[in-house]
Amino acid sequence: MTNIYEETAARLRDAYRSGTIAPLRDVLAPGDSEGAYQVQEINTRFWQAQGRRIVGRKIGLTAKAVQKQLGVDQPDFGVLFDDMALTSGARLAASRMIQPKAEAEIASAMNRPAGIFILTTP
C-alpha cells in the first residue's frame, strides 16, 4: 500500500514525461515543507535506483527579501543529479524546461566531501 507522499512523488515523476502537473494543494498545504521534503526524498531515492547520480546540492531562497516576497521563512534545498549538469558553452533545450527563468547562482566545487564540525560550548 502506498502512502500519499509516494503517490505525490509519482505524480511529479509523471510530470517530467508529460511536461505539466496540477498544483499539489490537494496533498501539500502551502506551508507543509516537511511533507514536500518527504516527497523530494522519495523521488531522490527513486532516481538513484534508476541510475542517476547525485553530483551536488542546491540551497535556494537564501535572501531574506526573497523569502518575504514568497511568504516563506527559511531557505529550501535539494539535490543536483549528473544529468542536470551542463558543460561550459553547452545549450539547454527549452523543451527541457517547464517555466524557464534565469537566476544568478554562486557555486563552490570541492575535491572532497566537506567535513562535519560539531561546536560545543564549555
Residue, then its C-alpha position, 0 to 999 in steps of 0.5 A: m500500500t502506498n502512502i500519499y507522499e509516494e503517490t505525490a512523488a509519482r505524480l511529479r515523476d509523471a510530470y517530467r514525461s508529460g511536461t505539466i502537473a496540477p498544483l499539489r494543494d490537494v496533498l501539500a498545504p502551502g506551508d507543509s515543507e516537511g511533507a514536500y521534503q518527504v516527497q523530494e526524498i522519495n523521488t531522490r531515492f527513486w532516481q538513484a535506483q534508476g541510475r542517476r547520480i547525485v553530483g551536488r546540492k542546491i540551497g535556494l531562497t537564501a535572501k531574506a527579501v526573497q523569502k518575504q516576497l514568497g511568504v516563506d521563512q527559511p531557505d529550501f534545498g535539494v539535490l543536483f543529479d549528473d544529468m542536470a549538469l551542463t558543460s561550459g558553452a553547452r545549450l539547454a533545450a527549452s523543451r527541457m524546461i517547464q517555466p524557464k527563468a534565469e537566476a544568478e547562482i554562486a557555486s563552490a566545487m570541492n575535491r572532497p566531501a566537506g567535513i562535519f564540525i560539531l561546536t560545543t560550548p564549555 
